[in-house]
Amino acid sequence: MSVIYRSIITSKFRTENLLNFYNSIGDSEGKHTIYASFGRSERWAENETEPNFAPPYPDDSTPGISDMWSRMLGLVKIQQEMLRPVVPRDDWGDQRFSDPFTFHIGDIVVTNSAPYNRTEIGSGWFVYRCVDVPDVGSCSIKAITEKARCLAVGGSWTPSRQSLLPVGKSDVVDMKDGYLWEYMYMIPPDVAINECTNEHIIIPTPQELIANPIRWGYEHVLRWYPAKYDLIYRMRCNTMRFRAYIDSIYFQDASRIGNEGFRQMSVVLDPILRKASPNDKDVKATARNYLPAQLERHSGEMIYMENRQPIIRSRDQTEEFNLVFEF
């Protein structure tokens, strides 16, 4: 006799891990510093610049980590403010998608982000969650033709009717087209321009909402518990973007004319400063930039490794390092 069961790790657990990590970053005692590194000036092969060239997989072992450290050219600090919770971006009416006016229950949708979905000139981007869709449509389970039954057995219901642009700031926005929307928050214009990308939108942390709920348009949101700013949980966010800037001015030897570029990147937690004697006390690295010789090799914990095709640097070049972690 076999036992059939189904289980999941809940979104709340994943979000809690994300926030715990975010809150653990800092320079003070008991906090973690985090650095992005770049390295390996040696070529993978003579044909490494060809479009279809694939570098080797990173080696998550003691020798592999040692090799990453030995070829490192520089490290850049990732400040806590450069860690941002994100979710995939889906603009209402975006023609880059196959059906930009049809949505599913649970979809996160952005409006006021472009001329075709603008509702308030000068305001930020409005973020909604689709909470209900028209009854006419089809189920991912082909034998089922009713929406209620489709959803009850775990199917996905795709409506056959397109939505109208949601307009309003309440827990139920009803445009009388069969779709129901929940207004979540507003992304301020400066955050939308400087921090959102074509792929992801920013979600404010609870600390940001508590500090300034009006900035995030959160004064319009119905809260069952007035002191609870749980937007990130209700958005089911479990991804965080790491961002850092690698500026040539701090790594001049790796940016000279004729340099061979770099081919490896990593993320290191809590590297420590180089010791004059092995018995010296560990001192956590906290500065914004380091050369490998300034740190104890193999110190800290390497939590990410990447091998890639070469990036050739120039003397005035700055790379933007972006990494999306899923918790």
Residue pairs with C-beta under 8 A, 6 or more apart in sequence:
11 233
11 236
11 238
12 233
14 238
14 327
15 232
15 233
15 236
15 237
15 238
15 327
17 238
17 327
18 85
18 232
18 237
18 238
18 239
18 240
18 327
19 205
19 206
19 232
21 240
21 327
22 80
22 83
22 85
22 205
22 240
24 31
24 32
25 31
25 32
25 33
25 34
25 78
25 80
25 83
26 32
26 33
26 80
27 33
27 284
27 286
32 269
32 270
33 77
33 269
33 270
33 271
33 284
33 285
33 286
34 77
34 78
34 83
34 242
34 267
34 268
34 269
35 75
35 76
35 77
35 78
35 267
35 268
35 271
35 285
35 290
35 300
36 75
36 76
36 78
36 242
36 244
36 246
36 265
36 266
36 267
36 321
36 323
37 68
37 72
37 73
37 74
37 75
37 76
37 264
37 265
37 266
37 267
37 268
38 72
38 73
38 74
38 246
38 254
38 262
38 264
38 265
38 319
38 321
39 68
39 71
39 72
39 73
39 74
39 262
39 263
39 264
39 265
39 266
39 292
40 71
40 73
40 262
40 263
40 264
41 71
41 73
41 254
41 259
41 260
41 261
41 262
41 263
42 71
42 260
42 263
43 260
43 263
43 310
44 53
44 55
44 56
44 263
44 307
44 310
45 53
47 53
48 55
48 263
48 309
48 310
49 309
49 310
53 309
55 263
55 307
55 308
55 309
56 307
57 307
58 64
58 68
58 305
58 306
58 307
59 65
59 67
59 305
60 305
64 305
65 298
65 302
65 305
66 298
68 264
68 266
68 302
68 305
69 292
69 297
69 298
70 297
71 264
72 264
72 266
72 292
73 251
73 253
73 254
73 262
73 291
73 292
74 246
74 250
74 251
74 254
74 289
74 290
74 291
74 292
75 268
75 271
75 285
75 289
75 290
75 291
75 292
75 295
76 244
76 245
76 246
76 247
76 250
76 288
76 289
76 321
77 244
77 285
77 286
77 287
77 288
77 289
78 242
78 243
78 244
78 267
82 242
82 243
82 244
83 240
83 241
83 242
83 243
84 195
84 202
84 203
84 240
84 241
84 243
85 202
85 203
85 204
85 205
85 232
85 237
85 239
85 240
85 241
86 200
86 201
86 202
86 203
86 237
86 239
86 240
86 241
86 324
87 108
87 200
87 201
87 203
87 235
87 237
87 239
88 108
88 199
88 200
88 201
89 110
89 196
89 197
89 198
89 199
89 200
89 201
90 97
90 107
90 108
90 109
90 110
91 100
91 109
91 110
91 111
91 113
91 114
91 117
92 100
92 101
92 109
92 110
92 111
92 117
92 163
92 165
92 166
93 100
93 101
93 114
93 116
93 117
93 165
94 100
94 114
99 162
101 162
101 163
102 158
102 159
102 161
102 162
102 163
103 109
103 130
103 133
103 159
103 163
103 179
104 130
104 133
104 156
104 157
104 158
104 159
105 130
105 131
105 132
105 133
105 151
105 157
106 129
106 130
107 129
107 130
108 127
108 128
108 129
108 184
108 201
108 235
109 127
109 128
109 129
109 130
109 166
109 181
110 117
110 125
110 126
110 127
110 128
110 187
110 201
111 117
111 118
111 119
111 125
111 126
111 128
111 165
111 166
111 167
112 118
112 119
112 120
112 123
112 124
112 125
112 126
113 125
113 192
117 165
119 126
119 165
119 167
120 126
122 189
123 186
123 189
124 186
124 187
124 188
124 189
124 191
124 192
124 217
125 186
125 187
125 192
125 196
125 201
126 169
126 183
126 186
126 217
127 183
127 184
127 185
127 186
127 187
127 201
128 166
128 173
128 181
128 182
128 183
128 184
129 181
129 182
129 184
129 234
129 235
130 179
130 180
130 181
131 172
131 180
131 181
131 182
132 178
132 179
132 180
133 147
133 157
133 159
133 178
133 179
134 159
134 160
134 161
134 177
134 178
134 179
135 147
135 178
136 159
136 160
136 161
136 178
137 147
137 157
137 158
137 159
137 160
137 161
138 145
138 157
138 158
138 160
139 145
139 146
139 147
139 149
139 150
139 155
139 156
139 157
139 158
140 150
140 155
140 156
140 157
140 158
141 150
141 153
141 155
144 150
144 153
144 155
147 157
150 156
150 157
151 157
159 178
159 179
161 177
161 178
162 177
163 175
163 177
163 178
163 179
164 175
164 176
164 177
164 179
165 175
166 173
166 175
166 179
166 181
167 173
167 175
168 181
168 183
169 183
169 217
169 220
170 183
170 220
170 222
171 182
171 183
171 221
171 222
172 180
172 181
172 182
173 180
173 181
173 182
173 183
174 180
174 181
175 181
183 220
183 221
184 221
184 231
184 234
184 235
185 203
185 204
185 216
185 217
185 218
185 221
185 231
186 216
186 217
186 218
187 196
187 201
187 202
187 216
188 215
188 216
191 202
195 202
196 202
197 322
200 239
200 241
200 324
203 231
203 232
203 235
203 237
204 216
204 231
204 232
205 232
206 229
206 230
206 231
206 232
208 215
208 216
209 216
209 218
209 229
209 231
210 229
213 219
213 229
218 229
218 231
221 231
223 229
238 326
238 327
239 324
239 325
239 326
239 327
240 324
240 325
240 327
241 322
241 323
241 324
241 325
242 267
242 321
242 322
242 323
242 324
242 325
243 320
243 321
243 322
243 323
244 320
244 321
245 318
245 319
245 320
245 321
246 318
246 319
246 321
247 289
247 318
248 254
248 255
248 313
248 314
248 315
248 316
248 317
248 318
250 288
250 289
251 289
251 291
251 313
252 315
254 262
254 313
255 313
255 314
255 315
255 317
256 315
257 315
259 312
259 313
260 310
260 312
261 310
261 311
261 312
261 313
262 310
262 311
262 313
263 307
263 308
263 309
263 310
263 311
264 305
264 306
264 307
264 308
265 304
265 305
265 306
265 308
265 321
266 302
266 304
266 305
266 306
267 302
267 303
267 304
267 323
268 300
268 301
268 302
268 303
269 300
269 301
269 302
269 303
270 284
270 285
270 299
270 300
270 301
271 284
271 285
271 290
271 295
271 296
271 299
271 300
272 282
272 283
272 284
272 285
272 295
272 296
272 299
272 300
273 283
273 284
273 285
273 294
273 295
273 296
274 293
274 294
274 295
274 296
275 282
275 296
282 299
285 295
304 323
304 325
311 319
313 319
